[in-house]
Amino acid sequence: MPGLPGRGLEAAHEAGLAGAPAEHSAEHFIQRPKTPVERLHGLLHRYETGAPMVVLVVAFIAFSLIADNFFLTGNVSLILQQVMVIGTLAIAQSLVILTAGIDLSVGALMLLSSVVMGRLAVHAGLPTWLALLGGLGVGTACGFLNGVLVTRFRLPPFIATLGTLSVFFALGLYTSQSETIRAQDVEAEASLLQWTANSFEVFGLRITAGVVLMVGLFALVWYVLNWTAWGRHVYSVGNDPVASRLVGIRTDRVLLSVYVIAGLICGIAGWLFIGRVGAVTSVGITDANLFSITAVVIGGISLFGGRGSVLGALIGALIVGVFENGLRLAGLDVLWVQFSLGLLILAAVAMDHWIRKVTA
């Protein structure tokens, strides 16, 4: 009836649809051919590790052409050994960044764990396996402290871990008394701490037990993140913590567990660090925190949380190792290593921002 306003609106809507040009219809928009930019966006959104893999392959080819000895099996083996510590730290960093946080203390936490292992085994005379568990326990406890600061005291992850960075580093210096336990002493009294340096040959490559352990950790964490309820909760909390809380996810518990597991993984990185250098030292890897964040970002994990694959962090760690090794072999100054990694970080963050902006 003409007097009914609802029917009049409905009729007007139907008339408007009937008179709308075909090129403006939703069906036409969905079925229209996609532009190359839209297809590229779809690929990058669907395969987060695609772009980092392309960068890694191109870098391998480029440095093989620039430096004659880059692609030798001995040099490739060296890259893998150099990457194993940073790669393991990148696993811990990935878990935190997936929740839209960041952990600036991973390098100091690794150092503290390794020092505790060495002091307990060599100086305190504990069985090596017990000293190893003690170091892993310290790493886990430190991760728990980070988690409490973030979940209970509501400190921003950046501020909380910036503070614990100094705390853990100072504790590492105090525990070690600024002394280095020599490789000979570690081998004689705590050889298990150097077990990760044991190697075997595969197609001419010298693969250490530490590299195998790192790859196994990546595979385990990838499985947990993709095939368990806890993993789905991690992604959900990073994507939208408010919505996650409304659907019944205990966001604080998830965040706390993430920091605890990250601390444990940093403890394992401390074990790998002892195997890498042979000795127990209070001097850690320079820029370990920066390199771990770099590996995660270049690997396609979003700094805004909730998107990315932990396997991308492995690719990112390899990219960092390849660039650092290749530029040195090419005879370039170390500042160009920092320069190139900085450009890669900027490009990775810009691409992530573009993907999210287009998606929205």
C-alpha positions in Angstrom: 0.0 0.0 0.0 1.3 3.5 -0.8 0.6 4.7 2.7 3.1 2.3 4.3 6.6 3.8 4.6 8.3 0.5 4.9 6.9 -0.8 1.6 7.8 2.6 0.0 11.5 2.2 1.0 11.5 -1.4 -0.1 10.1 -0.4 -3.5 12.5 2.4 -3.9 15.4 0.1 -3.0 14.3 -2.4 -5.6 13.9 0.3 -8.1 17.3 1.6 -7.4 18.8 -1.9 -7.8 16.9 -2.4 -11.0 18.2 0.8 -12.4 21.8 0.4 -11.2 24.4 -0.1 -14.0 25.7 -3.7 -14.2 29.3 -2.6 -13.7 28.4 -1.2 -10.2 26.8 -4.4 -8.9 28.4 -6.5 -6.2 28.3 -9.6 -8.4 30.2 -7.8 -11.2 32.8 -6.5 -8.7 33.5 -10.0 -7.5 33.6 -11.6 -10.9 35.7 -8.8 -12.6 39.3 -9.6 -13.5 41.8 -8.7 -10.8 44.6 -6.3 -11.5 48.2 -7.4 -11.1 48.5 -5.5 -7.9 45.4 -7.2 -6.4 46.8 -10.6 -7.5 50.1 -9.8 -5.9 48.4 -8.8 -2.7 46.4 -12.0 -2.6 49.5 -14.1 -3.0 51.3 -12.2 -0.2 48.3 -12.4 2.1 47.9 -16.2 1.4 51.6 -17.1 1.5 53.3 -15.1 4.2 56.7 -16.8 3.7 56.6 -16.4 -0.1 58.3 -13.0 -0.3 61.1 -13.9 2.3 61.8 -17.1 0.4 62.3 -15.2 -2.8 64.6 -12.8 -1.1 66.6 -15.7 0.3 67.0 -17.4 -3.1 67.9 -14.1 -4.8 70.5 -13.3 -2.1 72.1 -16.8 -2.5 72.3 -16.4 -6.2 73.7 -12.8 -6.0 76.3 -13.5 -3.4 77.4 -16.7 -5.3 78.1 -14.5 -8.3 79.8 -11.8 -6.2 82.0 -13.9 -4.0 83.6 -17.0 -5.5 83.9 -18.9 -2.1 80.3 -18.1 -0.9 78.6 -21.2 -2.2 81.3 -23.6 -1.0 80.0 -26.3 1.4 82.3 -25.1 4.1 80.9 -21.5 4.0 77.3 -22.7 3.8 78.0 -24.9 6.9 79.4 -21.9 8.6 76.3 -19.8 7.9 74.1 -22.5 9.4 76.2 -22.6 12.5 76.1 -18.9 12.8 72.3 -18.8 12.4 71.4 -21.5 14.9 71.6 -19.2 18.0 69.8 -16.2 16.4 67.3 -18.6 14.8 66.4 -20.1 18.1 66.0 -16.6 19.7 63.8 -15.7 16.7 61.4 -18.6 17.7 61.0 -17.0 21.1 60.6 -13.5 19.6 58.1 -14.8 17.1 55.8 -16.1 19.8 55.8 -12.7 21.6 55.4 -10.7 18.4 52.4 -12.8 17.3 50.7 -11.5 20.5 51.4 -7.9 19.3 54.2 -7.6 21.9 58.0 -7.5 21.7 60.8 -8.9 23.9 64.0 -6.9 24.2 65.5 -9.2 26.8 66.0 -12.4 24.8 69.7 -11.9 24.3 70.4 -11.1 28.0 68.1 -14.0 29.0 70.1 -16.4 26.8 73.4 -15.1 28.3 72.2 -15.5 31.9 71.0 -19.1 31.2 74.3 -20.1 29.6 76.3 -18.6 32.5 74.1 -20.4 35.1 74.7 -23.7 33.2 78.4 -23.3 33.2 78.8 -22.1 36.8 76.6 -25.0 38.1 78.4 -27.6 36.1 82.0 -26.5 36.4 82.3 -24.5 39.6 79.5 -26.0 41.7 80.3 -29.5 40.5 76.7 -30.5 39.8 76.0 -33.2 37.3 75.9 -31.6 33.8 72.3 -32.7 33.1 71.2 -31.1 36.3 73.2 -27.9 35.5 71.5 -27.9 32.1 68.1 -28.2 33.7 69.0 -25.4 36.1 69.9 -23.0 33.2 66.7 -23.9 31.4 64.8 -23.3 34.7 66.3 -19.9 35.0 65.3 -19.0 31.5 61.7 -20.2 32.2 61.6 -18.2 35.4 62.8 -15.0 33.7 60.2 -15.5 31.0 57.6 -15.9 33.8 58.8 -12.6 35.2 58.3 -10.9 31.9 54.8 -12.3 31.6 53.8 -11.2 35.1 55.0 -7.6 34.3 52.9 -7.6 31.1 49.7 -9.4 32.4 49.5 -8.5 36.1 51.2 -5.0 36.2 49.9 -4.1 32.7 53.3 -2.7 31.6 53.7 -2.4 27.9 55.9 -5.3 26.6 58.5 -2.8 25.2 58.9 -1.1 28.6 58.8 -4.3 30.7 61.4 -6.2 28.6 63.5 -3.1 28.3 63.8 -3.1 32.1 64.4 -6.8 32.4 67.1 -6.5 29.7 69.3 -4.6 32.1 68.3 -6.7 35.0 69.1 -10.0 33.3 72.4 -8.7 31.8 73.5 -7.5 35.2 72.6 -10.8 36.8 74.6 -12.6 34.1 77.7 -10.4 34.9 77.2 -11.0 38.6 76.8 -14.7 38.3 79.8 -15.1 36.1 81.9 -12.6 38.1 83.0 -11.3 34.7 85.0 -14.5 34.2 85.1 -16.8 31.2 85.1 -20.6 31.7 87.6 -21.9 29.2 86.5 -24.4 26.5 89.0 -26.9 27.9 87.4 -26.8 31.3 84.0 -27.1 29.9 85.0 -30.1 27.8 86.7 -31.8 30.7 84.0 -31.3 33.3 80.8 -30.6 31.5 81.0 -32.0 27.9 77.3 -32.2 27.6 77.2 -28.4 27.4 79.2 -28.7 24.2 77.1 -31.5 22.8 75.3 -29.1 20.4 78.7 -28.5 18.6 78.9 -32.2 17.5 78.6 -32.4 13.8 78.0 -34.9 11.0 78.2 -34.6 7.2 75.3 -34.4 4.8 76.0 -34.0 1.1 79.3 -32.3 2.0 77.8 -30.0 4.6 78.9 -30.1 8.2 75.6 -30.1 10.2 75.9 -29.6 13.9 73.5 -31.1 16.5 72.6 -27.5 17.4 71.3 -26.8 13.9 69.2 -30.0 14.1 67.8 -28.9 17.5 67.0 -25.5 16.1 65.1 -26.9 13.1 63.3 -29.3 15.4 62.2 -26.4 17.6 60.9 -24.6 14.6 58.9 -27.6 13.4 57.5 -28.2 16.9 56.4 -24.6 17.4 54.9 -24.5 13.9 52.9 -27.6 14.7 51.7 -26.2 18.0 50.7 -22.8 16.5 48.8 -24.3 13.6 47.3 -27.5 15.0 46.4 -26.9 18.7 43.9 -24.8 20.5 46.6 -22.9 22.3 48.2 -21.9 19.0 44.9 -20.6 17.7 44.5 -18.6 20.9 47.9 -17.0 20.4 46.9 -15.8 17.0 43.5 -14.6 18.2 45.0 -12.6 21.1 47.5 -11.0 18.8 44.8 -10.1 16.3 42.1 -8.8 18.7 42.5 -9.2 22.5 39.2 -7.6 23.3 37.2 -9.9 21.0 39.2 -12.9 22.2 38.3 -12.1 25.8 34.6 -11.8 24.8 34.5 -15.3 23.3 36.0 -16.8 26.5 39.7 -16.9 25.8 41.7 -16.2 28.9 44.0 -13.7 27.3 46.2 -13.0 30.3 46.8 -16.8 30.7 47.7 -17.1 27.0 50.1 -14.1 27.2 51.7 -15.5 30.4 52.3 -18.9 28.8 53.8 -17.2 25.7 56.4 -15.4 27.8 57.2 -18.5 29.8 57.7 -20.7 26.7 59.8 -17.9 25.2 62.0 -17.9 28.3 62.5 -21.6 28.0 63.4 -21.3 24.4 65.9 -18.6 25.3 67.4 -21.0 27.8 67.8 -23.6 25.0 69.5 -20.8 22.9 71.9 -20.4 25.8 72.9 -24.1 25.6 73.4 -23.6 21.8 75.5 -20.5 22.5 77.9 -22.6 24.7 78.2 -25.1 21.9 78.8 -22.4 19.4 81.7 -20.6 21.2 82.9 -23.6 23.2 83.4 -21.6 26.4 81.0 -20.0 28.9 81.3 -16.3 28.7 79.5 -13.3 30.0 79.9 -11.5 26.6 77.0 -12.4 24.4 76.3 -12.0 20.7 76.4 -8.4 19.7 72.9 -7.1 18.7 71.3 -10.5 19.5 68.0 -8.7 20.3 68.1 -6.7 17.1 69.0 -9.7 14.9 66.2 -11.8 16.4 63.6 -9.0 15.8 65.1 -8.5 12.3 64.7 -12.2 11.5 61.1 -12.2 12.6 60.1 -9.0 10.7 61.9 -10.0 7.5 60.3 -13.5 7.8 56.8 -11.9 7.3 55.5 -12.0 10.9 53.5 -8.8 11.5 54.6 -6.5 14.2 50.9 -5.7 14.8 50.4 -9.3 15.9 48.0 -12.1 14.8 49.6 -12.8 11.4 52.6 -14.8 10.1 54.3 -18.1 10.3 57.1 -19.1 12.6 58.8 -20.8 9.6 59.1 -17.3 8.2 61.4 -16.5 11.1 63.7 -19.3 10.1 63.9 -17.9 6.6 64.4 -14.5 8.1 67.3 -15.8 10.2 68.9 -17.4 7.2 68.5 -14.1 5.3 70.3 -12.3 8.1 73.1 -14.9 8.1 73.4 -14.9 4.3 73.6 -11.0 4.0 76.1 -10.8 6.9 78.3 -13.5 5.5 78.0 -12.5 1.8 78.8 -8.9 2.3 81.8 -9.7 4.4 83.1 -12.1 1.8 82.5 -9.4 -0.8 84.9 -7.2 1.1 82.4 -4.5 2.2 82.7 -2.8 5.5 80.5 -4.0 8.4 78.5 -0.8 8.3 77.0 -1.9 4.9 75.7 -5.1 6.7 73.8 -2.9 9.1 72.7 -0.7 6.2 71.3 -3.6 4.1 69.5 -5.2 7.1 67.9 -1.8 7.9 66.6 -1.5 4.4 65.2 -5.0 4.6 63.4 -4.2 7.9 61.9 -1.1 6.4 60.8 -2.9 3.3 59.3 -5.8 5.3 57.3 -3.5 7.7 56.1 -1.3 4.8 54.9 -4.5 2.9 53.1 -5.7 6.0 51.4 -2.3 6.5 50.3 -2.4 2.8 48.9 -5.8 3.1 46.9 -4.9 6.2 45.7 -1.6 4.7 44.5 -3.3 1.5 42.9 -6.1 3.4 41.0 -3.6 5.6 
